[in-house]
């Protein structure tokens, strides 16, 4: 039996489309989308999201769900699970990202690229934010150069909703110590 969402995925998608249509995709728009994501994660049973969407490949290797794809390919909504104490690679996506924690907790670090990006094999990074996210909170990334990040679920792992511009494809992996850049694995999601 499908568990009912109080703030539905269709209502959420309508609100996000409205933000993109009226506010664009700048910093204020991303923060406004974060408040809608926060509503989605706090008004619904975290386990209910498994009843929606279709299975998706998640970078953690754990199960995930693709909950919503905007028909105009402006954004995608995923349910993602991350194992305890296993950080993702430092990476960037094709655009902005908003993350809402449903269960567990996560250390969320983002960097700003300080180089001009002309050398695709090397990046120079500066930490922009480094904090812990708990259920009911949201994290965000703006467009480049502000969307390089790493997520690390803490001791109990994390279940989260991820709203991403476009199809959420990773653009590059960056070695934190050397700045060396490499192509990410295509998850085919």
N, C-alpha and C positions, 0 to 999 in steps of 0.2 A: 504494500500500500504506500503510495506516494505521500510523504509528509508535506503539508501545506506551508508555504512561506507567507509570512505576514506582509512583508514588503517584497513584492514579487520581482523576479528577474526582468519581466517585461516593464514593470514600473521603473525599476532601476535603469534599464536601457533607455527608456524614454527620457529620464532625467539627465543621463549622460549625454545623449544626443542633443538635448536642449543646451547644455553647457557648451559643448563643442560648437553648436550653431550660433550661440549668442556671445560667448566669451572667448572663443578661439581655443588655443592650446597653450597659452602662456602660464606663468606661475600662478596667477589668481585662479585661472580655470582649473589647474591641477589640484589646488587646495580645495576648491569647491567640489570637484569630483571625489576627493578624499572624504569630505563630509557625507556625501551620498554613500560611499563605500562603508563608512563607519556605521551609518544607519542600517545598511544591508547586513552587516556582521553582528550588530547588537540586537536587532529586532527579530532575528531568526535563530532556530535551533541549529547549531553548527553541523550536526550530523545530517540534517535535512538536505543539504546541498548535494550529497551523494546520490539523491534520487532524481537529479536533474542533469541535463546535458548528455554528453557522450564521453567515453573514456579518452584520455589524452596522455601523450608522453610528456613527462615532467623531467626537468634536468636532474632531480634527485634520484630518479630511477624508481621512486615509489608511485603508487597509483595516483592519478589525477583525473579531473573532469574538465572538459571544455564546456562551460556553462552557457556562453552566449557569444555569437559572432555577429557584429554589426553588418547588415547586408551591403553597406557601402564601404566595408573594410576599414573603417576609421578606428575601431577598437575591438578588443577581444577580452572576455572574462574567463578566468581559469580558477579551478579549485586545485590547490597544490599542497602536498604533504612533504615535509622535510624531516629526515632522521636526526636524532640527537647528536649534538657536537660534531656535525659534519658540514663545514662551510662550503658554499659554492665557490667556483672560480671567480676571480675578479673579472667582471664582464660589463658590456654595455648592450643596450637594446636599440631598436630602430627609432625610439621616441620616448615619450613620458611613460611612467609606470606608477601605479598606486597599489599599495599592499595593505590588506586588512587582516589582522590576526584573529582567528577563530578559537584556537586552542594552543596551549603551550606558550612559548616565548621565543624571541629571536633577537640576536644582535644584528643590527643593520648598519652597515658602513657604506657611505658613498664618497666618491672622490670627484674632484673637478680636474679636467685636463688643463694643464697650464701651457702645454706646447700648442703649436698652431695646427697640428694634425696632418701636416704635409708628408711626414714620414709614416707610412702605414705599418711599419715594422716596429715602431718605438713610440711610447707615450710617457709623458712626465705628469705625475699625479700629485694632487694636494687634497688631504682629507677635508670634505665639506661638512659631513655630519657622521656621528658615530654614537648610536644609542640603542637601547633595548625597547622592543615592542612587545606589548602584552595584549591579551584579548580586549577588543573594544577600541584599540588604538590603530592608527594607520601611519604608514611610511610612504614616502613619495620620492620620485625622481623627475626632474625637469628634462627638457630636451638637451642635447649636447651643447656645451661640454659638461653638463651636470648630471649625466645618467650612468656613470661608471659606478658599479656597486658590488657588494658581496653580502649574502645573507648567511647567517649561521644560526640554525635552530639550537636552542640551549638544551639543558639536560633532559627534558621531556619531549623533545621534538617540537614541531609546529605544524598546524593546519591553517592554511591561509587562503584568502581570495585575492587574486591578482588581476588588476585591470591594466591592460597595456594598449598603447597606441598601435594601430595597424594590426599586424598578426603577432606582434611580440617577439619577433625573431631577434636572436642575439647577433650582434655585429662583430664583436671582437672579444677575445680573452686577453687579459693583460697580466703579466707576471708582476706582482706587487713590488718585488725587490729590484728587478732589473729593468722593468718597463717594456720588456719584449712583448710584442703583440702576436697573436696567432688567431687563426680562424676557428670559430666554435663549431662543434658538431651540430649538424642540422637535425633538430628534433622531429621535423616533419609534422609539427602540430598545426 
